[in-house]
């Protein structure tokens, strides 16, 4: 039985088991989420959903949208939303998620930088653009 300071009753074994199980599940979920999530991912996803919702109104969508995506999943979700409101891919490029600058400071090791991996320009057909 585990006793906490100042606790007269203690905890039953099943309570300790449940507490540890919940703690491990939360820790595992947090570690998995931080390993796969791009910087600012939830905020960007919210902004992209908000834009798509606003642009779904007739005549509200801009003629050209430029997006930079940090993950393939982010690209797939947003691309599907933009296709639903009529945008088509005009230009699409991909690159490695990490880059190393060419110019370095003498005596310092090279540092890799995380960058967006997909860059897309979407356009609307002539009759659908705002304005």
N, CA, C and O atoms as a printed pandas DataFrame, in Angstrom:
     atom_number atom_name residue_name chain_id  residue_number  x_coord  y_coord  z_coord
0              1         N          UNK        A               1    0.841   -1.174    0.000
1              2        CA          UNK        A               1    0.000    0.000    0.000
2              3         C          UNK        A               1    0.890    1.242    0.000
3              4         O          UNK        A               1    1.882    1.286    0.728
4              5         N          UNK        A               2    0.552    2.249   -0.803
5              6        CA          UNK        A               2    1.306    3.503   -0.866
6              7         C          UNK        A               2    0.632    4.524    0.035
7              8         O          UNK        A               2   -0.583    4.712   -0.006
8              9         N          UNK        A               3    1.441    5.169    0.841
9             10        CA          UNK        A               3    0.909    6.218    1.716
10            11         C          UNK        A               3    1.540    7.541    1.336
11            12         O          UNK        A               3    2.761    7.650    1.217
12            13         N          UNK        A               4    0.707    8.538    1.147
13            14        CA          UNK        A               4    1.176    9.885    0.865
14            15         C          UNK        A               4    1.338   10.631    2.173
15            16         O          UNK        A               4    0.663   10.320    3.154
16            17         N          UNK        A               5    2.232   11.619    2.198
17            18        CA          UNK        A               5    2.462   12.401    3.413
18            19         C          UNK        A               5    1.158   13.050    3.856
19            20         O          UNK        A               5    0.491   13.713    3.062
20            21         N          UNK        A               6    0.800   12.865    5.104
21            22        CA          UNK        A               6   -0.407   13.466    5.638
22            23         C          UNK        A               6   -1.665   12.694    5.308
23            24         O          UNK        A               6   -2.756   13.112    5.697
24            25         N          UNK        A               7   -1.548   11.561    4.591
25            26        CA          UNK        A               7   -2.713   10.777    4.207
26            27         C          UNK        A               7   -2.889    9.638    5.215
27            28         O          UNK        A               7   -2.012    8.787    5.360
28            29         N          UNK        A               8   -3.988    9.633    5.884
29            30        CA          UNK        A               8   -4.213    8.615    6.910
30            31         C          UNK        A               8   -4.706    7.306    6.308
31            32         O          UNK        A               8   -4.453    6.241    6.872
32            33         N          UNK        A               9   -5.406    7.361    5.175
33            34        CA          UNK        A               9   -6.045    6.163    4.644
34            35         C          UNK        A               9   -5.214    5.369    3.668
35            36         O          UNK        A               9   -5.367    4.149    3.608
36            37         N          UNK        A              10   -4.346    5.990    2.903
37            38        CA          UNK        A              10   -3.571    5.296    1.877
38            39         C          UNK        A              10   -4.407    5.014    0.634
39            40         O          UNK        A              10   -5.593    5.339    0.576
40            41         N          UNK        A              11   -3.769    4.409   -0.351
41            42        CA          UNK        A              11   -4.438    4.094   -1.606
42            43         C          UNK        A              11   -4.547    2.596   -1.756
43            44         O          UNK        A              11   -3.649    1.851   -1.366
44            45         N          UNK        A              12   -5.638    2.170   -2.315
45            46        CA          UNK        A              12   -5.820    0.753   -2.615
46            47         C          UNK        A              12   -4.964    0.394   -3.832
47            48         O          UNK        A              12   -4.702    1.265   -4.662
48            49         N          UNK        A              13   -4.524   -0.853   -3.964
49            50        CA          UNK        A              13   -3.687   -1.251   -5.108
50            51         C          UNK        A              13   -4.320   -0.954   -6.462
51            52         O          UNK        A              13   -3.619   -0.553   -7.392
52            53         N          UNK        A              14   -5.602   -1.139   -6.588
53            54        CA          UNK        A              14   -6.245   -0.859   -7.879
54            55         C          UNK        A              14   -6.201    0.625   -8.205
55            56         O          UNK        A              14   -6.131    0.988   -9.379
56            57         N          UNK        A              15   -6.239    1.492   -7.203
57            58        CA          UNK        A              15   -6.144    2.933   -7.449
58            59         C          UNK        A              15   -4.748    3.299   -7.961
59            60         O          UNK        A              15   -4.606    4.110   -8.876
60            61         N          UNK        A              16   -3.736    2.700   -7.368
61            62        CA          UNK        A              16   -2.367    2.941   -7.824
62            63         C          UNK        A              16   -2.204    2.445   -9.260
63            64         O          UNK        A              16   -1.602    3.131  -10.086
64            65         N          UNK        A              17   -2.731    1.267   -9.561
65            66        CA          UNK        A              17   -2.643    0.714  -10.909
66            67         C          UNK        A              17   -3.308    1.636  -11.926
67            68         O          UNK        A              17   -2.725    1.921  -12.972
68            69         N          UNK        A              18   -4.513    2.103  -11.636
69            70        CA          UNK        A              18   -5.240    2.992  -12.541
70            71         C          UNK        A              18   -4.467    4.303  -12.735
71            72         O          UNK        A              18   -4.351    4.791  -13.859
72            73         N          UNK        A              19   -3.947    4.865  -11.659
73            74        CA          UNK        A              19   -3.188    6.113  -11.750
74            75         C          UNK        A              19   -1.951    5.937  -12.625
75            76         O          UNK        A              19   -1.678    6.772  -13.488
76            77         N          UNK        A              20   -1.202    4.858  -12.408
77            78        CA          UNK        A              20   -0.020    4.605  -13.227
78            79         C          UNK        A              20   -0.369    4.350  -14.689
79            80         O          UNK        A              20    0.326    4.829  -15.586
80            81         N          UNK        A              21   -1.435    3.603  -14.933
81            82        CA          UNK        A              21   -1.849    3.324  -16.313
82            83         C          UNK        A              21   -2.217    4.609  -17.045
83            84         O          UNK        A              21   -1.819    4.813  -18.192
84            85         N          UNK        A              22   -2.973    5.468  -16.384
85            86        CA          UNK        A              22   -3.360    6.744  -17.003
86            87         C          UNK        A              22   -2.130    7.604  -17.254
87            88         O          UNK        A              22   -2.012    8.218  -18.315
88            89         N          UNK        A              23   -1.218    7.657  -16.297
89            90        CA          UNK        A              23   -0.003    8.457  -16.459
90            91         C          UNK        A              23    0.828    7.954  -17.638
91            92         O          UNK        A              23    1.327    8.755  -18.428
92            93         N          UNK        A              24    0.979    6.644  -17.760
93            94        CA          UNK        A              24    1.742    6.083  -18.874
94            95         C          UNK        A              24    1.071    6.346  -20.220
95            96         O          UNK        A              24    1.751    6.646  -21.201
96            97         N          UNK        A              25   -0.236    6.237  -20.274
97            98        CA          UNK        A              25   -0.949    6.528  -21.525
98            99         C          UNK        A              25   -0.785    7.990  -21.925
99           100         O          UNK        A              25   -0.551    8.295  -23.094
100          101         N          UNK        A              26   -0.907    8.883  -20.967
101          102        CA          UNK        A              26   -0.734   10.304  -21.266
102          103         C          UNK        A              26    0.694   10.604  -21.709
103          104         O          UNK        A              26    0.901   11.346  -22.669
104          105         N          UNK        A              27    1.660   10.044  -21.030
105          106        CA          UNK        A              27    3.053   10.258  -21.389
106          107         C          UNK        A              27    3.338    9.708  -22.786
107          108         O          UNK        A              27    3.986   10.374  -23.593
108          109         N          UNK        A              28    2.860    8.502  -23.074
109          110        CA          UNK        A              28    3.062    7.916  -24.396
110          111         C          UNK        A              28    2.412    8.740  -25.499
111          112         O          UNK        A              28    3.001    8.938  -26.562
112          113         N          UNK        A              29    1.200    9.219  -25.246
113          114        CA          UNK        A              29    0.530   10.063  -26.236
114          115         C          UNK        A              29    1.254   11.365  -26.457
115          116         O          UNK        A              29    1.366   11.829  -27.592
116          117         N          UNK        A              30    1.744   11.961  -25.398
117          118        CA          UNK        A              30    2.474   13.224  -25.520
118          119         C          UNK        A              30    3.769   13.023  -26.288
119          120         O          UNK        A              30    4.084   13.820  -27.172
120          121         N          UNK        A              31    4.524   11.983  -25.976
121          122        CA          UNK        A              31    5.783   11.743  -26.674
122          123         C          UNK        A              31    5.562   11.454  -28.147
123          124         O          UNK        A              31    6.317   11.936  -28.991
124          125         N          UNK        A              32    4.548   10.681  -28.467
125          126        CA          UNK        A              32    4.240   10.390  -29.861
126          127         C          UNK        A              32    3.842   11.659  -30.598
127          128         O          UNK        A              32    4.269   11.882  -31.731
128          129         N          UNK        A              33    3.026   12.491  -29.962
129          130        CA          UNK        A              33    2.561   13.718  -30.592
130          131         C          UNK        A              33    3.721   14.676  -30.845
131          132         O          UNK        A              33    3.783   15.292  -31.909
132          133         N          UNK        A              34    4.631   14.812  -29.900
133          134        CA          UNK        A              34    5.722   15.763  -30.078
134          135         C          UNK        A              34    6.734   15.274  -31.088
135          136         O          UNK        A              34    7.435   16.089  -31.689
136          137         N          UNK        A              35    6.836   13.970  -31.298
137          138        CA          UNK        A              35    7.792   13.448  -32.266
138          139         C          UNK        A              35    7.323   13.675  -33.698
139          140         O          UNK        A              35    8.154   13.849  -34.590
140          141         N          UNK        A              36    6.025   13.677  -33.939
141          142        CA          UNK        A              36    5.526   13.738  -35.310
142          143         C          UNK        A              36    4.935   15.090  -35.684
143          144         O          UNK        A              36    4.672   15.339  -36.860
144          145         N          UNK        A              37    4.725   15.950  -34.726
145          146        CA          UNK        A              37    4.049   17.199  -35.007
146          147         C          UNK        A              37    5.021   18.264  -35.527
147          148         O          UNK        A              37    6.126   18.409  -35.006
148          149         N          UNK        A              38    4.614   18.984  -36.524
149          150        CA          UNK        A              38    5.418   20.075  -37.057
150          151         C          UNK        A              38    5.258   21.310  -36.186
151          152         O          UNK        A              38    4.259   21.450  -35.481
152          153         N          UNK        A              39    6.237   22.206  -36.231
153          154        CA          UNK        A              39    6.124   23.434  -35.443
154          155         C          UNK        A              39    4.882   24.235  -35.828
155          156         O          UNK        A              39    4.699   24.563  -37.000
156          157         N          UNK        A              40    4.050   24.543  -34.879
157          158        CA          UNK        A              40    2.854   25.340  -35.145
158          159         C          UNK        A              40    1.768   24.613  -35.901
159          160         O          UNK        A              40    0.846   25.254  -36.406
160          161         N          UNK        A              41    1.840   23.293  -35.998
161          162        CA          UNK        A              41    0.890   22.512  -36.796
162          163         C          UNK        A              41   -0.571   22.739  -36.461
163          164         O          UNK        A              41   -1.354   23.027  -37.366
164          165         N          UNK        A              42   -0.977   22.623  -35.194
165          166        CA          UNK        A              42   -2.390   22.825  -34.875
166          167         C          UNK        A              42   -2.882   24.241  -35.199
167          168         O          UNK        A              42   -4.013   24.418  -35.652
168          169         N          UNK        A              43   -2.051   25.224  -34.970
169          170        CA          UNK        A              43   -2.450   26.608  -35.276
170          171         C          UNK        A              43   -2.612   26.807  -36.783
171          172         O          UNK        A              43   -3.573   27.431  -37.232
172          173         N          UNK        A              44   -1.658   26.270  -37.568
173          174        CA          UNK        A              44   -1.763   26.402  -39.031
174          175         C          UNK        A              44   -2.978   25.665  -39.556
175          176         O          UNK        A              44   -3.675   26.163  -40.441
176          177         N          UNK        A              45   -3.243   24.466  -39.013
177          178        CA          UNK        A              45   -4.414   23.705  -39.453
178          179         C          UNK        A              45   -5.695   24.484  -39.167
179          180         O          UNK        A              45   -6.592   24.538  -40.008
180          181         N          UNK        A              46   -5.779   25.082  -37.993
181          182        CA          UNK        A              46   -6.958   25.889  -37.648
182          183         C          UNK        A              46   -7.108   27.066  -38.619
183          184         O          UNK        A              46   -8.213   27.344  -39.085
184          185         N          UNK        A              47   -6.005   27.757  -38.926
185          186        CA          UNK        A              47   -6.064   28.884  -39.860
186          187         C          UNK        A              47   -6.473   28.426  -41.263
187          188         O          UNK        A              47   -7.266   29.094  -41.928
188          189         N          UNK        A              48   -5.940   27.300  -41.708
189          190        CA          UNK        A              48   -6.291   26.787  -43.042
190          191         C          UNK        A              48   -7.765   26.388  -43.112
191          192         O          UNK        A              48   -8.437   26.649  -44.110
192          193         N          UNK        A              49   -8.271   25.745  -42.033
193          194        CA          UNK        A              49   -9.702   25.394  -42.006
194          195         C          UNK        A              49  -10.566   26.648  -42.019
195          196         O          UNK        A              49  -11.583   26.698  -42.711
196          197         N          UNK        A              50  -10.164   27.660  -41.255
197          198        CA          UNK        A              50  -10.915   28.913  -41.206
198          199         C          UNK        A              50  -10.927   29.585  -42.584
199          200         O          UNK        A              50  -11.970   30.054  -43.040
200          201         N          UNK        A              51   -9.770   29.630  -43.242
201          202        CA          UNK        A              51   -9.708   30.222  -44.583
202          203         C          UNK        A              51  -10.629   29.484  -45.551
203          204         O          UNK        A              51  -11.380   30.111  -46.298
204          205         N          UNK        A              52  -10.570   28.151  -45.536
205          206        CA          UNK        A              52  -11.405   27.370  -46.459
206          207         C          UNK        A              52  -12.883   27.612  -46.190
207          208         O          UNK        A              52  -13.682   27.698  -47.123
208          209         N          UNK        A              53  -13.244   27.722  -44.921
209          210        CA          UNK        A              53  -14.654   27.981  -44.572
210          211         C          UNK        A              53  -15.081   29.354  -45.100
211          212         O          UNK        A              53  -16.167   29.490  -45.664
212          213         N          UNK        A              54  -14.242   30.359  -44.922
213          214        CA          UNK        A              54  -14.564   31.705  -45.424
214          215         C          UNK        A              54  -14.622   31.739  -46.947
215          216         O          UNK        A              54  -15.499   32.378  -47.528
216          217         N          UNK        A              55  -13.685   31.050  -47.585
217          218        CA          UNK        A              55  -13.615   31.082  -49.041
218          219         C          UNK        A              55  -14.672   30.226  -49.711
219          220         O          UNK        A              55  -14.837   30.297  -50.929
220          221         N          UNK        A              56  -15.387   29.426  -48.952
221          222        CA          UNK        A              56  -16.421   28.589  -49.560
222          223         C          UNK        A              56  -17.651   29.405  -49.949
223          224         O          UNK        A              56  -18.508   28.919  -50.688
224          225         N          UNK        A              57  -17.743   30.638  -49.459
225          226        CA          UNK        A              57  -18.840   31.523  -49.863
226          227         C          UNK        A              57  -18.634   31.937  -51.318
227          228         O          UNK        A              57  -17.497   32.156  -51.734
228          229         N          UNK        A              58  -19.698   32.049  -52.094
229          230        CA          UNK        A              58  -19.560   32.429  -53.506
230          231         C          UNK        A              58  -18.830   33.766  -53.672
231          232         O          UNK        A              58  -19.199   34.772  -53.065
232          233         N          UNK        A              59  -17.783   33.754  -54.513
233          234        CA          UNK        A              59  -17.038   34.975  -54.815
234          235         C          UNK        A              59  -16.064   35.415  -53.745
235          236         O          UNK        A              59  -15.459   36.478  -53.888
236          237         N          UNK        A              60  -15.880   34.655  -52.682
237          238        CA          UNK        A              60  -15.009   35.085  -51.590
238          239         C          UNK        A              60  -13.574   34.571  -51.719
239          240         O          UNK        A              60  -12.673   35.118  -51.083
240          241         N          UNK        A              61  -13.344   33.553  -52.512
241          242        CA          UNK        A              61  -12.008   32.942  -52.600
242          243         C          UNK        A              61  -11.072   33.785  -53.459
243          244         O          UNK        A              61  -11.488   34.310  -54.492
244          245         N          UNK        A              62   -9.806   33.922  -53.040
245          246        CA          UNK        A              62   -8.832   34.646  -53.853
246          247         C          UNK        A              62   -8.454   33.840  -55.093
247          248         O          UNK        A              62   -8.602   32.618  -55.119
248          249         N          UNK        A              63   -7.970   34.524  -56.102
249          250        CA          UNK        A              63   -7.603   33.856  -57.351
250          251         C          UNK        A              63   -6.376   32.966  -57.180
251          252         O          UNK        A              63   -6.262   31.935  -57.843
252          253         N          UNK        A              64   -5.449   33.360  -56.285
253          254        CA          UNK        A              64   -4.217   32.603  -56.069
254          255         C          UNK        A              64   -3.969   32.433  -54.577
255          256         O          UNK        A              64   -4.121   33.379  -53.804
256          257         N          UNK        A              65   -3.590   31.233  -54.179
257          258        CA          UNK        A              65   -3.234   30.932  -52.788
258          259         C          UNK        A              65   -1.882   30.238  -52.804
259          260         O          UNK        A              65   -1.689   29.267  -53.536
260          261         N          UNK        A              66   -0.941   30.734  -51.996
261          262        CA          UNK        A              66    0.373   30.117  -51.870
262          263         C          UNK        A              66    0.484   29.513  -50.477
263          264         O          UNK        A              66    0.252   30.198  -49.481
264          265         N          UNK        A              67    0.834   28.242  -50.405
265          266        CA          UNK        A              67    0.939   27.555  -49.112
266          267         C          UNK        A              67    2.272   26.825  -49.013
267          268         O          UNK        A              67    2.816   26.343  -50.007
268          269         N          UNK        A              68    2.784   26.758  -47.776
269          270        CA          UNK        A              68    4.009   26.014  -47.458
270          271         C          UNK        A              68    3.660   25.042  -46.337
271          272         O          UNK        A              68    3.197   25.456  -45.275
272          273         N          UNK        A              69    3.881   23.760  -46.570
273          274        CA          UNK        A              69    3.482   22.729  -45.630
274          275         C          UNK        A              69    4.699   22.059  -44.991
275          276         O          UNK        A              69    5.695   21.787  -45.661
276          277         N          UNK        A              70    4.602   21.798  -43.684
277          278        CA          UNK        A              70    5.687   21.174  -42.931
278          279         C          UNK        A              70    5.613   19.655  -42.975
279          280         O          UNK        A              70    6.634   18.989  -42.805
280          281         N          UNK        A              71    4.424   19.089  -43.201
281          282        CA          UNK        A              71    4.279   17.631  -43.260
282          283         C          UNK        A              71    3.393   17.261  -44.449
283          284         O          UNK        A              71    2.610   18.076  -44.937
284          285         N          UNK        A              72    3.532   16.027  -44.898
285          286        CA          UNK        A              72    2.699   15.526  -45.996
286          287         C          UNK        A              72    1.235   15.474  -45.557
287          288         O          UNK        A              72    0.339   15.780  -46.344
288          289         N          UNK        A              73    0.992   15.092  -44.314
289          290        CA          UNK        A              73   -0.379   15.023  -43.805
290          291         C          UNK        A              73   -1.042   16.400  -43.836
291          292         O          UNK        A              73   -2.206   16.529  -44.213
292          293         N          UNK        A              74   -0.294   17.420  -43.437
293          294        CA          UNK        A              74   -0.821   18.788  -43.472
294          295         C          UNK        A              74   -1.168   19.185  -44.914
295          296         O          UNK        A              74   -2.198   19.811  -45.162
296          297         N          UNK        A              75   -0.300   18.815  -45.855
297          298        CA          UNK        A              75   -0.541   19.111  -47.264
298          299         C          UNK        A              75   -1.796   18.403  -47.773
299          300         O          UNK        A              75   -2.624   19.014  -48.449
300          301         N          UNK        A              76   -1.935   17.122  -47.451
301          302        CA          UNK        A              76   -3.095   16.361  -47.934
302          303         C          UNK        A              76   -4.408   16.944  -47.429
303          304         O          UNK        A              76   -5.363   17.095  -48.191
304          305         N          UNK        A              77   -4.451   17.272  -46.130
305          306        CA          UNK        A              77   -5.681   17.814  -45.552
306          307         C          UNK        A              77   -6.055   19.148  -46.186
307          308         O          UNK        A              77   -7.198   19.350  -46.596
308          309         N          UNK        A              78   -5.093   20.050  -46.263
309          310        CA          UNK        A              78   -5.393   21.386  -46.781
310          311         C          UNK        A              78   -5.663   21.351  -48.278
311          312         O          UNK        A              78   -6.531   22.072  -48.769
312          313         N          UNK        A              79   -4.931   20.524  -48.999
313          314        CA          UNK        A              79   -5.153   20.419  -50.439
314          315         C          UNK        A              79   -6.569   19.925  -50.738
315          316         O          UNK        A              79   -7.221   20.415  -51.660
316          317         N          UNK        A              80   -7.039   18.956  -49.955
317          318        CA          UNK        A              80   -8.406   18.453  -50.150
318          319         C          UNK        A              80   -9.426   19.556  -49.876
319          320         O          UNK        A              80  -10.409   19.684  -50.607
320          321         N          UNK        A              81   -9.201   20.355  -48.829
321          322        CA          UNK        A              81  -10.128   21.461  -48.527
322          323         C          UNK        A              81  -10.157   22.479  -49.660
323          324         O          UNK        A              81  -11.226   22.947  -50.051
324          325         N          UNK        A              82   -8.982   22.823  -50.188
325          326        CA          UNK        A              82   -8.935   23.821  -51.260
326          327         C          UNK        A              82   -9.529   23.284  -52.560
327          328         O          UNK        A              82  -10.158   24.036  -53.304
328          329         N          UNK        A              83   -9.339   22.000  -52.842
329          330        CA          UNK        A              83   -9.955   21.417  -54.045
330          331         C          UNK        A              83  -11.473   21.439  -53.950
331          332         O          UNK        A              83  -12.158   21.634  -54.954
332          333         N          UNK        A              84  -12.000   21.239  -52.745
333          334        CA          UNK        A              84  -13.459   21.251  -52.562
334          335         C          UNK        A              84  -14.068   22.604  -52.931
335          336         O          UNK        A              84  -15.209   22.662  -53.390
336          337         N          UNK        A              85  -13.319   23.689  -52.734
337          338        CA          UNK        A              85  -13.866   25.015  -53.048
338          339         C          UNK        A              85  -13.418   25.510  -54.424
339          340         O          UNK        A              85  -13.646   26.667  -54.774
340          341         N          UNK        A              86  -12.773   24.620  -55.212
341          342        CA          UNK        A              86  -12.491   24.949  -56.604
342          343         C          UNK        A              86  -11.053   25.258  -56.962
343          344         O          UNK        A              86  -10.762   25.434  -58.144
344          345         N          UNK        A              87  -10.138   25.333  -56.010
345          346        CA          UNK        A              87   -8.739   25.629  -56.343
346          347         C          UNK        A              87   -8.072   24.437  -57.018
347          348         O          UNK        A              87   -8.373   23.282  -56.715
348          349         N          UNK        A              88   -7.166   24.739  -57.933
349          350        CA          UNK        A              88   -6.373   23.729  -58.625
350          351         C          UNK        A              88   -4.900   24.030  -58.397
351          352         O          UNK        A              88   -4.517   25.187  -58.221
352          353         N          UNK        A              89   -4.065   22.978  -58.402
353          354        CA          UNK        A              89   -2.622   23.157  -58.202
354          355         C          UNK        A              89   -2.018   23.748  -59.463
355          356         O          UNK        A              89   -2.124   23.171  -60.546
356          357         N          UNK        A              90   -1.387   24.898  -59.313
357          358        CA          UNK        A              90   -0.691   25.553  -60.423
358          359         C          UNK        A              90    0.788   25.164  -60.414
359          360         O          UNK        A              90    1.370   24.899  -61.466
360          361         N          UNK        A              91    1.388   25.132  -59.232
361          362        CA          UNK        A              91    2.802   24.807  -59.098
362          363         C          UNK        A              91    3.004   24.068  -57.781
363          364         O          UNK        A              91    2.391   24.403  -56.768
364          365         N          UNK        A              92    3.872   23.054  -57.810
365          366        CA          UNK        A              92    4.118   22.262  -56.605
366          367         C          UNK        A              92    5.580   21.836  -56.585
367          368         O          UNK        A              92    6.083   21.271  -57.557
368          369         N          UNK        A              93    6.261   22.109  -55.474
369          370        CA          UNK        A              93    7.647   21.674  -55.313
370          371         C          UNK        A              93    7.813   21.047  -53.939
371          372         O          UNK        A              93    7.108   21.395  -52.992
372          373         N          UNK        A              94    8.749   20.125  -53.847
373          374        CA          UNK        A              94    9.050   19.482  -52.566
374          375         C          UNK        A              94   10.554   19.545  -52.322
375          376         O          UNK        A              94   11.346   19.688  -53.253
376          377         N          UNK        A              95   10.923   19.438  -51.065
377          378        CA          UNK        A              95   12.330   19.412  -50.694
378          379         C          UNK        A              95   12.510   18.612  -49.409
379          380         O          UNK        A              95   11.532   18.218  -48.772
380          381         N          UNK        A              96   13.757   18.376  -49.035
381          382        CA          UNK        A              96   14.055   17.672  -47.784
382          383         C          UNK        A              96   13.608   18.516  -46.604
383          384         O          UNK        A              96   13.609   19.744  -46.691
384          385         N          UNK        A              97   13.224   17.879  -45.496
385          386        CA          UNK        A              97   12.760   18.645  -44.342
386          387         C          UNK        A              97   13.874   19.396  -43.614
387          388         O          UNK        A              97   13.589   20.289  -42.816
388          389         N          UNK        A              98   15.126   19.052  -43.872
389          390        CA          UNK        A              98   16.234   19.737  -43.215
390          391         C          UNK        A              98   17.185   20.296  -44.253
391          392         O          UNK        A              98   17.462   19.644  -45.259
392          393         N          UNK        A              99   17.683   21.488  -44.021
393          394        CA          UNK        A              99   18.674   22.091  -44.898
394          395         C          UNK        A              99   19.874   22.516  -44.067
395          396         O          UNK        A              99   19.765   22.777  -42.869
396          397         N          UNK        A             100   21.024   22.578  -44.737
397          398        CA          UNK        A             100   22.252   23.051  -44.107
398          399         C          UNK        A             100   22.705   24.260  -44.911
399          400         O          UNK        A             100   22.840   24.176  -46.132
400          401         N          UNK        A             101   22.943   25.391  -44.238
401          402        CA          UNK        A             101   23.366   26.583  -44.986
402          403         C          UNK        A             101   24.715   26.371  -45.663
403          404         O          UNK        A             101   25.579   25.671  -45.134
404          405         N          UNK        A             102   24.890   26.974  -46.828
405          406        CA          UNK        A             102   26.142   26.862  -47.579
406          407         C          UNK        A             102   27.239   27.680  -46.890
407          408         O          UNK        A             102   28.359   27.199  -46.716
408          409         N          UNK        A             103   26.921   28.893  -46.507
409          410        CA          UNK        A             103   27.889   29.781  -45.873
410          411         C          UNK        A             103   27.935   29.458  -44.388
411          412         O          UNK        A             103   26.900   29.446  -43.722
412          413         N          UNK        A             104   29.129   29.195  -43.866
413          414        CA          UNK        A             104   29.283   28.882  -42.450
414          415         C          UNK        A             104   30.232   29.862  -41.796
415          416         O          UNK        A             104   31.041   30.509  -42.461
416          417         N          UNK        A             105   30.123   29.959  -40.508
417          418        CA          UNK        A             105   31.069   30.777  -39.743
418          419         C          UNK        A             105   32.277   29.905  -39.437
419          420         O          UNK        A             105   32.130   28.737  -39.080
420          421         N          UNK        A             106   33.429   30.452  -39.571
421          422        CA          UNK        A             106   34.639   29.641  -39.375
422          423         C          UNK        A             106   34.695   29.077  -37.957
423          424         O          UNK        A             106   34.395   29.768  -36.983
424          425         N          UNK        A             107   35.077   27.832  -37.868
425          426        CA          UNK        A             107   35.231   27.179  -36.587
426          427         C          UNK        A             107   33.954   26.678  -35.947
427          428         O          UNK        A             107   34.003   26.086  -34.868
428          429         N          UNK        A             108   32.832   26.892  -36.566
429          430        CA          UNK        A             108   31.560   26.441  -35.991
430          431         C          UNK        A             108   31.015   25.287  -36.816
431          432         O          UNK        A             108   31.093   25.308  -38.045
432          433         N          UNK        A             109   30.463   24.279  -36.149
433          434        CA          UNK        A             109   29.897   23.158  -36.905
434          435         C          UNK        A             109   28.648   23.579  -37.673
435          436         O          UNK        A             109   27.961   24.533  -37.306
436          437         N          UNK        A             110   28.377   22.851  -38.736
437          438        CA          UNK        A             110   27.188   23.127  -39.531
438          439         C          UNK        A             110   25.949   22.765  -38.729
439          440         O          UNK        A             110   25.936   21.763  -38.014
440          441         N          UNK        A             111   24.930   23.562  -38.846
441          442        CA          UNK        A             111   23.660   23.312  -38.148
442          443         C          UNK        A             111   22.568   23.083  -39.182
443          444         O          UNK        A             111   22.458   23.830  -40.155
444          445         N          UNK        A             112   21.773   22.060  -38.970
445          446        CA          UNK        A             112   20.654   21.789  -39.864
446          447         C          UNK        A             112   19.435   22.555  -39.381
447          448         O          UNK        A             112   19.210   22.691  -38.179
448          449         N          UNK        A             113   18.646   23.057  -40.336
449          450        CA          UNK        A             113   17.432   23.806  -40.023
450          451         C          UNK        A             113   16.221   23.071  -40.583
451          452         O          UNK        A             113   16.256   22.568  -41.707
452          453         N          UNK        A             114   15.156   23.011  -39.798
453          454        CA          UNK        A             114   13.894   22.386  -40.232
454          455         C          UNK        A             114   13.147   23.394  -41.080
455          456         O          UNK        A             114   12.991   24.549  -40.683
456          457         N          UNK        A             115   12.683   22.964  -42.250
457          458        CA          UNK        A             115   11.978   23.849  -43.180
458          459         C          UNK        A             115   10.722   23.153  -43.697
459          460         O          UNK        A             115   10.612   21.930  -43.602
460          461         N          UNK        A             116    9.765   23.920  -44.249
461          462        CA          UNK        A             116    8.597   23.283  -44.876
462          463         C          UNK        A             116    9.049   22.391  -46.029
463          464         O          UNK        A             116   10.036   22.685  -46.703
464          465         N          UNK        A             117    8.315   21.295  -46.247
465          466        CA          UNK        A             117    8.749   20.334  -47.268
466          467         C          UNK        A             117    7.948   20.395  -48.565
467          468         O          UNK        A             117    8.409   19.893  -49.591
468          469         N          UNK        A             118    6.766   20.995  -48.542
469          470        CA          UNK        A             118    5.948   21.101  -49.762
470          471         C          UNK        A             118    5.547   22.556  -49.936
471          472         O          UNK        A             118    5.073   23.200  -49.000
472          473         N          UNK        A             119    5.742   23.064  -51.146
473          474        CA          UNK        A             119    5.387   24.449  -51.482
474          475         C          UNK        A             119    4.431   24.395  -52.667
475          476         O          UNK        A             119    4.775   23.856  -53.719
476          477         N          UNK        A             120    3.240   24.948  -52.503
477          478        CA          UNK        A             120    2.202   24.822  -53.528
478          479         C          UNK        A             120    1.576   26.178  -53.812
479          480         O          UNK        A             120    1.347   26.974  -52.902
480          481         N          UNK        A             121    1.303   26.429  -55.088
481          482        CA          UNK        A             121    0.529   27.596  -55.512
482          483         C          UNK        A             121   -0.773   27.056  -56.107
483          484         O          UNK        A             121   -0.760   26.275  -57.058
484          485         N          UNK        A             122   -1.888   27.485  -55.530
485          486        CA          UNK        A             122   -3.202   27.086  -56.009
486          487         C          UNK        A             122   -3.829   28.259  -56.761
487          488         O          UNK        A             122   -3.619   29.417  -56.401
488          489         N          UNK        A             123   -4.601   27.951  -57.808
489          490        CA          UNK        A             123   -5.330   28.989  -58.539
490          491         C          UNK        A             123   -6.784   28.557  -58.704
491          492         O          UNK        A             123   -7.114   27.372  -58.653
492          493         N          UNK        A             124   -7.640   29.556  -58.904
493          494        CA          UNK        A             124   -9.038   29.294  -59.175
494          495         C          UNK        A             124   -9.312   29.483  -60.665
495          496         O          UNK        A             124   -8.690   30.336  -61.300
496          497         N          UNK        A             125  -10.216   28.715  -61.223
497          498        CA          UNK        A             125  -10.645   28.983  -62.599
498          499         C          UNK        A             125  -11.225   30.392  -62.698
499          500         O          UNK        A             125  -11.680   30.933  -61.690
500          501         N          UNK        A             126  -11.220   30.980  -63.851
501          502        CA          UNK        A             126  -11.585   32.387  -64.060
502          503         C          UNK        A             126  -12.920   32.792  -63.445
503          504         O          UNK        A             126  -12.998   33.871  -62.858
504          505         N          UNK        A             127  -13.945   32.005  -63.547
505          506        CA          UNK        A             127  -15.265   32.407  -63.089
506          507         C          UNK        A             127  -15.473   32.323  -61.576
507          508         O          UNK        A             127  -16.482   32.819  -61.075
508          509         N          UNK        A             128  -14.553   31.713  -60.842
509          510        CA          UNK        A             128  -14.750   31.491  -59.416
510          511         C          UNK        A             128  -14.022   32.486  -58.521
511          512         O          UNK        A             128  -14.333   32.579  -57.333
512          513         N          UNK        A             129  -13.063   33.230  -59.061
513          514        CA          UNK        A             129  -12.234   34.118  -58.240
514          515         C          UNK        A             129  -13.036   35.322  -57.742
515          516         O          UNK        A             129  -13.981   35.774  -58.388
516          517         N          UNK        A             130  -12.625   35.829  -56.564
517          518        CA          UNK        A             130  -13.271   37.011  -55.975
518          519         C          UNK        A             130  -12.930   38.248  -56.781
519          520         O          UNK        A             130  -11.876   38.333  -57.412
520          521         N          UNK        A             131  -13.827   39.183  -56.748
521          522        CA          UNK        A             131  -13.568   40.476  -57.375
522          523         C          UNK        A             131  -13.918   40.469  -58.801
523          524         O          UNK        A             131  -13.761   41.484  -59.480
